[in-house]
Amino acid sequence: MADSVRIRDYRSSDADEVNRLAVTAFDQFRDAFHDWPAMRTGLSKTSELSSGGEIIVADLGDRLAGAVGYFGPGVKKAAFFDQAWPIIRMLVVDPVDAVDRRKGLGHALTSECFARARRDRCQTIALHTSPIMTVALPMYLRMGFSKLHDAPPIHGVPYAVYTKAL
């Protein structure tokens, strides 16, 4: 990974950029979601994840190029997750430059979630993702996640829960 990549904690001043990044990253999937306007509205509030979890960001040079939410054990989560597990939510990498996706930003952000789960003395971490995520899902599988069970679809897009032993 390039020396210019820095993983750090989210700051409230990052809110607009995190929200823009989430919408931009998911825009490639707009035709897959039955209600893209509703999905887009939700994505545009991604920074609000900071009220219940930790947002971690990746700076590439002088710009924010990726973000992810980490929700520790015992923090309220969707019912399809074991509430004792930490979870990873909303991993996004800026598609503005496809090269960013080869710099390992998603891997670095996910690895930081692993580190926080270990800090929290957890033995399992979980996430939910979709087969339409043709970059993220293979990365998660390479990182040791395996499918546990299907999760409810989001605006018509299938999702499943994946876990990894730490």
N, C-alpha and C positions, 0 to 999 in steps of 0.2 A: 504494500500500500504506500502511496506517495507520502513524503514527509509533510506535505501541506494539509493532510487530513487530520482533523482534531475532533475527538469524541468528548463531549462535555454535557453538563446538565443544562436543561432548558432554563431560560430566563423569561420573565413576562414580556420583555421587549422583543422576544422571538415570535410572539403570538401570530401576528399577521403573516409572517413568512412561513411558519409551520402550516397555517391554514391554506395559504396559497399553494404550498408544496403538495399537500394532501390532495387537493382538487386537481392539480396538474398531473400528479402521478397516476391518479385513477381515471383521468380523462380518456386514456387509451381503451378503457373498458366500457365507456359510456353506452355503446350499443348493446352490451350484454345485460345491463340492468333494465328491468321493465319500467322503472320510474327513475330515470337519471336525474331529473330536477330534485327529487326528494333525497336521493343519494348525495348529490352535489351539495345540498343544503347541510346535510350531516357532516360531510367532509370539511366544509368551510368552518366548522366549529371544532376541529381536531384539537386545537390548543386547550379546549375545555377539559381534555383528559387529565390535565395537570391538577385538577381539583380532587381527583381520586387516586391518582397514580403519579408515577415519575415519568416525565418526558426526557428522553436523551436525544441529543442532536449531534449531527456530524457537520462540521465546517470543512469546506474544501476551499483552501485559499481564503478569500475574503467573503465567501458566501455560504449560507446555510444550504447544504445539499442533501440532507437526509434527516429523518427523525423516526422515533419509535416510542411507544408507550410501554412502561413496565408497571404491572400491578402486582404487588406482593401478596404473600399468603394472608388469608383472612380478610382481604379487601373485597368488598362486594363486587361480584362478577355476574355475567349471564348465567342462568340456571344450568346450562349444558356443560359448565366447567365445574370441577371439584373446587369448592371455595377455599380449600387449604392450599391449592396450587398457586404459584405465581404464574402470571400469563403475560404474553407479549401481544401488544395490539398496535395496529396501524403502522407497520413498518413501511415507510415511503422513502424513495430515492428520486431525486429530481431527474426527469427524463430529458431535460433541456439539452443535455449533451450525453449521448448514449455511452460515451467513454466512462462517465461516472459509474455506470453499472458494472464496469470491469475494474474499478478501483477498489472493490471490496467493501464499499460503504455499508451495504446490507448485512454482510457477514460481520463487520466490525460492530455494528449496532446490535445485532443479535447476540454476539459474544459478550457485549457489555451487559445485556439482560441476563445471560448465564452467570456472569460475575455477581450481579446483584442477587440472583436467586441463591447462589452459594453463600453470599453474605447473610442472607435471611435463613440459612441452614435448611434449605429445601433440597429434596432428592429428585423432584420431578418438576418440569416446567411445561407449560402448554400454550397453544395458540389455536386460532382457527383461520383457515384459509380456503381458497377455492382453486379448482383445476384451471380456471381462466388466468390465474396468476402464474404465467409460464416462466417467469424468472424466479419469483419468490419460492414457489412450491418445490421446484427441484433443489434450490439452495437449502431449504429446510430439511429435505430428505438427505442431502449430502452431509448436513450437520448432525444427523442422527435422530431426527424426528420420525415418528411412525403414526399412521392413522389409527385413531382410537374408535371414533364413531362419527356418523353424520351429524351435522348441526342444522338448525333451521336455515332455509335459503334467505338471502338478503335481496329484496327486490327482484326475485326470480332467479338469482344466481346461486347455484349449489355451494355449500360450505361444509367443511368437516373439521373436527377437533383432532389435533395432533399433539403428541406428548414426546418428551425426551427425558430419559433418566440422566441425572447429573452425577 
